[in-house]
Structure formats: C-alpha cells, structure tokens
Amino acid sequence: MRTTRAPLARPALPVPALPAATAPGAAPGPAGRSHRTARPALAALSLGYFTLGTASLAVVGLGGPIGRDLHTAPGGVGVLVAVFALTFALAAPLAPAVLGRLDRRRALLLGLALMAAGGVLGALAPSYAVLVGARVLAGLGGAVFGPASSAVGSLIVPEEHRPRALATVFAGMTVAAVLGVPLSAYLGGAVGWRWTLAGIAAATLLALVLVAALVPAVPAGEPPTAAAYRRVLATPGAAATVLTTLLYMAAQFTVYGVAGGYVAARFGASPSAVTLVLFAFGLCGVAGNACGARLSARLGGARTVTLTQAGLAAAFLGLLAAPRALPAAVLLFALWAFFSQLYQAPQQARLIALAPGQRGLLLALNASMLYVGISLGSLLAGTFLPVLGAGPLPALGLLPLALAGLAHRASVRRTVRSTPAPSTAGTDREGVTR
C-alpha cells in the first residue's frame, strides 16, 4: 500500500507518515515517544557512533607509534583505514540478511560487542597481521551497528522529529572527528597506541551498557533477500541517492584522506598548525551537523543536499586559489566542514522517505557506499599526492563531486516523477504533498 507523504514544514522534507500500527518493522510503543523522552536513547546511540567513528579513523593519528612498534612502513599503517572501511562497506548490506528477525536493539548490542572485541584484540596485537584482523572484526561490528542505529533513531521518535533524531545520532561521528581523532593522536604519544585502542574499546563497552539500558526494543523488519535488495534499489531515486553518497564521500577523502600531509605541504604548516586546522575542521563540522535538521525542515532535504555540494565545491575552489597562509587553511577547512556535515541527516531522511518499510536495507546500502567512498577517495589521495603534489588535489576532488551533483539531480528527478499528483492538495518542488 502506498504511504502518503506528509511535510514537516514548508518547503517540506520528504519524510512520509509512518503509522506504527501499519508500517513494517515499526514498534508501536517507541514510535509514540516524543523527541524529549527519546533523548537519552538517542544520546546512547550517538555515543556508539562516536566510538565507531573514532575506531575507524584513530589509526590515522597513531600511524607513527604503530609503525615504530610493529616495524611497519607508513603506507602499511595507512592500509588499516582502508581495511576497516572496506569491511564495513561489504558487510553493511549483508548484515540485515544475516541477522534476519533479530530485534534491532540486540543487533545494536551485537555490533558494539564486536567493535569492543576488535578494539581489545588490536590493543593486544603482537604483529601487524593480527592488527589487520582486529580491524576486520571492528569493521564487522561497525557494519552491524551503524545502519541499525540510524534505523532505530528514526523509529523511536515521531515522524516530524526524524531529521533531528538522525542528526543527533550522527553527531557522534562528527564529534569523533573533532575530539576522537586528535585525542587519539595525543594519547598515542602520551600513553602509547595500545592503551589508546584499549580506551576506545572501553568507551565502546560503555556505549553498549547505555544502549542496553536506554534504547527500547524495536522489532526487526522483514528479513531481506537478494530480491529485496533489487526491489529496494528499483525504488525510484534510491540507486541514484546512494550513489550520491559514494561520490560525495570520495570527493571529500580525495583531500581529507591525506589531510595532515596536504595541509603541511600546501600551506607550509607545522605539526601544531596542522592540528589547529583539523581541530577547526571538527568544530565547524559540529556546527554544520547541528544546523542540518533545521535547514532540512526549511529548505527540504533535496535542496539541503544541493547546498552541501555547492559549499564543498566553493571550499575546494578556494583551496586551489588560496595563498600559502595558515589563516586561509583554517578558514577554508572550516567552510568545508560546515557544509559537509549538513549532508548526512537530510540524505538519510530522504532514503527513509523513499521506502519507509525497507529503511534498514536502504540505510545499510547508504552506509556501505559511504565507506566505499572513503576507501576510493583515500586511495586516490594516497596515489596522487606523491605524483601531483598537494596543490592539485582539490581539483581531483572536484571530479567525483561533479558526478555526485549529477547523481543527486537524477535522484530528485526520479523521486518527483514517481510521486502521483494529489487530488486535493498542491505539491511542492520535491514532489511532497503540502
């Protein structure tokens, strides 16, 4: 039965009505919670996302200590990021099928347990090969937890609060960029990389306890099959939307994948200045994430995503033309971070709107494409930085960004064309009933 799409505000974010009594996979009790009463549960999910983000990227700041201890070249340490990202990308679409009808809260707990186990194994790793295996285990846990946390966050609040709930959950990833990665780098030098990984594992266990205590039980949807994935990707706009995520993340990591080396080479920055630039990036990313839900409600999800792409393009063009001065680096990285962090909440809400009964599948595919994009962008960065130097890297990033813009336009057109004209109400430009 087709679900009627209802606006959050005007212009509306395309999030359809999802009655708890009829929507597949919805939980009647949690769906009736207000955003205020759901805040503790959303905060627990956000902490879990913080540990996921920190675990995935902490090795960026720990490369020196790990390399010296395990006698690994810097390039070998960089592979640890790609191993986690690729594991996540491959496992995220498969996790809902493997877990079947497992309650979504139990899926969250399983994911966090695997992440914690990977962290402990990494802290104790006697060799590089064992550390790679630990990254695979942690990546599997992230693939279970990440998409499930987004789905649960959207299900335990009323429809009109979904964008804000998703922004709260994903804020953990933003805070990981602000505090998790720089703090990991600092602790790696102060107490060693093993104790740093152990600390991340301890934070993951804390998130597990809080999720178990605060997040309500949310029934799983129908167990997915290969046919289900084909059907959900056949939903008008779905394939183009997840492709947008892949290309958008690839564009960013074409520079961010080697951010420290880029800032040092492009702007002549010292190590402390590089830390300052990355810290500014993280702080402005938090601000962007906080504004994402409000802008989505005001502009609509599709327009907000367009705005993020335009802002990232402006920042990259600025990086190409900027003088070799540290203030320029701080300003442009701050601009980049603000617009980039507007992206996740409205894009996830758009995916849920496309197929609310299959949100788990779509969010898993979107998370998978996010990490494929990270891997692809980092590969491009690592390959071309030694060849081209730092200066042209943003131009290289503009190529996947332009493709992301085309994919986004295609997703919007297909979504609008698939929306039937209402008989008693007008329709806004995103094809949402007013």
Solvent accessible surface area in square Angstrom, and as a share of the most:
residue,aa,sasa,rsa
1,M,216,0.97
2,R,177,0.65
3,T,48,0.28
4,T,97,0.56
5,R,41,0.15
6,A,31,0.24
7,P,52,0.33
8,L,39,0.19
9,A,41,0.32
10,R,183,0.67
11,P,46,0.29
12,A,2,0.01
13,L,0,0.00
14,P,8,0.05
15,V,0,0.00
16,P,1,0.01
17,A,33,0.26
18,L,22,0.11
19,P,69,0.43
20,A,29,0.22
21,A,97,0.75
22,T,87,0.50
23,A,12,0.10
24,P,78,0.49
25,G,17,0.16
26,A,13,0.10
27,A,3,0.02
28,P,97,0.61
29,G,55,0.53
30,P,14,0.09
31,A,20,0.16
32,G,63,0.61
33,R,76,0.28
34,S,49,0.32
35,H,15,0.06
36,R,165,0.60
37,T,83,0.49
38,A,0,0.00
39,R,116,0.42
40,P,67,0.42
41,A,0,0.00
42,L,0,0.00
43,A,57,0.44
44,A,2,0.01
45,L,0,0.00
46,S,18,0.11
47,L,44,0.22
48,G,0,0.00
49,Y,11,0.04
50,F,45,0.19
51,T,1,0.00
52,L,1,0.00
53,G,0,0.00
54,T,6,0.03
55,A,16,0.12
56,S,5,0.03
57,L,24,0.12
58,A,0,0.00
59,V,2,0.01
60,V,90,0.52
61,G,26,0.25
62,L,0,0.00
63,G,18,0.18
64,G,38,0.37
65,P,25,0.16
66,I,0,0.00
67,G,12,0.11
68,R,174,0.64
69,D,66,0.34
70,L,22,0.11
71,H,169,0.75
72,T,26,0.15
73,A,68,0.52
74,P,120,0.75
75,G,56,0.54
76,G,20,0.19
77,V,6,0.03
78,G,43,0.41
79,V,71,0.41
80,L,0,0.00
81,V,21,0.12
82,A,33,0.25
83,V,27,0.16
84,F,1,0.00
85,A,2,0.02
86,L,87,0.43
87,T,18,0.10
88,F,2,0.01
89,A,4,0.03
90,L,132,0.66
91,A,16,0.13
92,A,0,0.00
93,P,22,0.14
94,L,107,0.53
95,A,13,0.10
96,P,32,0.20
97,A,42,0.33
98,V,120,0.69
99,L,41,0.20
100,G,20,0.20
101,R,157,0.57
102,L,57,0.29
103,D,30,0.15
104,R,29,0.11
105,R,73,0.27
106,R,155,0.57
107,A,6,0.05
108,L,0,0.00
109,L,42,0.21
110,L,69,0.34
111,G,0,0.00
112,L,0,0.00
113,A,42,0.33
114,L,49,0.24
115,M,6,0.03
116,A,4,0.03
117,A,45,0.35
118,G,2,0.02
119,G,15,0.14
120,V,69,0.40
121,L,71,0.35
122,G,2,0.02
123,A,7,0.05
124,L,131,0.65
125,A,0,0.00
126,P,106,0.66
127,S,45,0.29
128,Y,60,0.23
129,A,75,0.58
130,V,51,0.29
131,L,2,0.01
132,V,36,0.21
133,G,34,0.32
134,A,2,0.02
135,R,13,0.05
136,V,57,0.33
137,L,48,0.24
138,A,6,0.04
139,G,0,0.00
140,L,71,0.35
141,G,0,0.00
142,G,0,0.00
143,A,1,0.00
144,V,20,0.11
145,F,0,0.00
146,G,0,0.00
147,P,8,0.05
148,A,15,0.12
149,S,0,0.00
150,S,3,0.02
151,A,1,0.00
152,V,0,0.00
153,G,0,0.00
154,S,1,0.00
155,L,5,0.03
156,I,0,0.00
157,V,3,0.02
158,P,31,0.20
159,E,34,0.15
160,E,99,0.44
161,H,50,0.22
162,R,9,0.03
163,P,5,0.03
164,R,116,0.42
165,A,0,0.00
166,L,1,0.00
167,A,8,0.06
168,T,45,0.26
169,V,1,0.01
170,F,10,0.04
171,A,26,0.20
172,G,3,0.02
173,M,30,0.13
174,T,3,0.02
175,V,49,0.28
176,A,1,0.01
177,A,23,0.18
178,V,6,0.03
179,L,91,0.45
180,G,3,0.02
181,V,19,0.11
182,P,31,0.20
183,L,93,0.46
184,S,4,0.03
185,A,44,0.34
186,Y,149,0.57
187,L,57,0.28
188,G,5,0.04
189,G,69,0.66
190,A,61,0.47
191,V,80,0.46
192,G,27,0.26
193,W,9,0.03
194,R,74,0.27
195,W,187,0.66
196,T,5,0.03
197,L,16,0.08
198,A,33,0.26
199,G,40,0.38
200,I,19,0.10
201,A,2,0.02
202,A,59,0.45
203,A,30,0.23
204,T,2,0.01
205,L,88,0.44
206,L,97,0.48
207,A,0,0.00
208,L,41,0.21
209,V,90,0.52
210,L,59,0.29
211,V,0,0.00
212,A,44,0.34
213,A,77,0.60
214,L,69,0.35
215,V,1,0.01
216,P,23,0.14
217,A,51,0.40
218,V,0,0.00
219,P,63,0.40
220,A,23,0.17
221,G,14,0.14
222,E,102,0.46
223,P,51,0.32
224,P,14,0.09
225,T,76,0.44
226,A,68,0.52
227,A,33,0.25
228,A,8,0.06
229,Y,31,0.12
230,R,157,0.57
231,R,157,0.57
232,V,5,0.03
233,L,66,0.33
234,A,78,0.61
235,T,29,0.17
236,P,62,0.39
237,G,4,0.04
238,A,0,0.00
239,A,47,0.37
240,A,5,0.04
241,T,0,0.00
242,V,11,0.06
243,L,81,0.40
244,T,0,0.00
245,T,0,0.00
246,L,25,0.12
247,L,22,0.11
248,Y,0,0.00
249,M,19,0.08
250,A,0,0.00
251,A,0,0.00
252,Q,13,0.06
253,F,17,0.07
254,T,0,0.00
255,V,0,0.00
256,Y,41,0.16
257,G,32,0.31
258,V,30,0.17
259,A,6,0.05
260,G,30,0.29
261,G,38,0.37
262,Y,0,0.00
263,V,0,0.00
264,A,41,0.32
265,A,58,0.45
266,R,34,0.12
267,F,9,0.04
268,G,46,0.45
269,A,15,0.12
270,S,56,0.36
271,P,115,0.72
272,S,85,0.55
273,A,14,0.11
274,V,19,0.11
275,T,74,0.43
276,L,91,0.45
277,V,0,0.00
278,L,42,0.21
279,F,77,0.32
280,A,16,0.13
281,F,16,0.07
282,G,1,0.01
283,L,89,0.44
284,C,40,0.24
285,G,2,0.02
286,V,57,0.33
287,A,45,0.35
288,G,0,0.00
289,N,8,0.04
290,A,70,0.54
291,C,49,0.29
292,G,1,0.01
293,A,11,0.09
294,R,189,0.69
295,L,44,0.22
296,S,0,0.00
297,A,30,0.23
298,R,167,0.61
299,L,53,0.26
300,G,0,0.00
301,G,0,0.00
302,A,7,0.05
303,R,73,0.27
304,T,0,0.00
305,V,0,0.00
306,T,69,0.40
307,L,62,0.31
308,T,0,0.00
309,Q,17,0.07
310,A,59,0.46
311,G,4,0.04
312,L,0,0.00
313,A,29,0.22
314,A,51,0.40
315,A,0,0.00
316,F,0,0.00
317,L,100,0.50
318,G,19,0.18
319,L,0,0.00
320,L,66,0.33
321,A,87,0.67
322,A,15,0.11
323,P,93,0.58
324,R,158,0.58
325,A,38,0.29
326,L,56,0.28
327,P,100,0.63
328,A,17,0.13
329,A,0,0.00
330,V,39,0.22
331,L,125,0.62
332,L,20,0.10
333,F,0,0.00
334,A,17,0.13
335,L,62,0.31
336,W,0,0.00
337,A,0,0.00
338,F,60,0.25
339,F,36,0.15
340,S,3,0.02
341,Q,35,0.15
342,L,0,0.00
343,Y,0,0.00
344,Q,8,0.04
345,A,3,0.03
346,P,0,0.00
347,Q,0,0.00
348,Q,11,0.05
349,A,1,0.01
350,R,9,0.03
351,L,0,0.00
352,I,1,0.00
353,A,2,0.01
354,L,18,0.09
355,A,16,0.12
356,P,17,0.11
357,G,22,0.22
358,Q,58,0.26
359,R,5,0.02
360,G,17,0.16
361,L,6,0.03
362,L,0,0.00
363,L,3,0.02
364,A,0,0.00
365,L,20,0.10
366,N,2,0.01
367,A,12,0.09
368,S,1,0.01
369,M,46,0.21
370,L,14,0.07
371,Y,9,0.03
372,V,43,0.25
373,G,0,0.00
374,I,12,0.06
375,S,14,0.09
376,L,71,0.35
377,G,0,0.00
378,S,28,0.18
379,L,118,0.59
380,L,44,0.22
381,A,0,0.00
382,G,42,0.40
383,T,68,0.40
384,F,66,0.28
385,L,41,0.20
386,P,107,0.67
387,V,111,0.64
388,L,83,0.41
389,G,30,0.29
390,A,9,0.07
391,G,32,0.31
392,P,55,0.35
393,L,0,0.00
394,P,0,0.00
395,A,41,0.32
396,L,30,0.15
397,G,0,0.00
398,L,38,0.19
399,L,114,0.57
400,P,14,0.09
401,L,9,0.04
402,A,62,0.48
403,L,94,0.47
404,A,0,0.00
405,G,19,0.19
406,L,112,0.56
407,A,9,0.07
408,H,4,0.02
409,R,153,0.56
410,A,13,0.10
411,S,0,0.00
412,V,35,0.20
413,R,110,0.40
414,R,119,0.43
415,T,10,0.06
416,V,56,0.32
417,R,185,0.68
418,S,38,0.24
419,T,28,0.16
420,P,80,0.50
421,A,96,0.75
422,P,46,0.29
423,S,114,0.74
424,T,133,0.77
425,A,38,0.30
426,G,37,0.35
427,T,49,0.29
428,D,21,0.11
429,R,203,0.74
430,E,10,0.04
431,G,2,0.02
432,V,0,0.00
433,T,35,0.20
434,R,118,0.43
